[in-house]
Amino acid sequence: MRKRPTIIVVDGLGGGIGAQLCAKIHQALGERIELLGLGTNATATEQMLKAGADRGASGENAIRVSVAIAEAILGPIGIVLPDSMMGEITAPMAQAIMDARGKKILLPVNQPHFVLAGVPATPLARVIDEAVARLASDLADVIEIA
């Protein structure tokens, strides 16, 4: 039996975006993958676990260590920008995510201190659907997509 690919969702603050991603990924890919919810804090991790993540962990070290095993890493674009998410994303977290071998699928979510110019305003639910569709497409040669 082939090992299930590990998919990681990273989020902070209240974990709302991460929870929505986990729910959609779990719905689309279910048991064919291992889904990890990594939060910058315990609240974010808890929300992702409630939404369907198989396992979860919180904090800088958990993120730095765990992203190395991911086939793909999903989250708002702030997860690769030091000091984003009201300072919850540290430089070592952002660097570890960028250095990880897994594909990064980032959601274009503006924050108070930066704006993504040229990116049309799209409802978050649609952006999440597109991210999950991209993930499923990228994994099609590794897992059987229904």
Order of alpha helices (4+ residues) and beta strands (2+ residues): beta-alpha-beta-alpha-beta-alpha-beta-alpha-beta-alpha
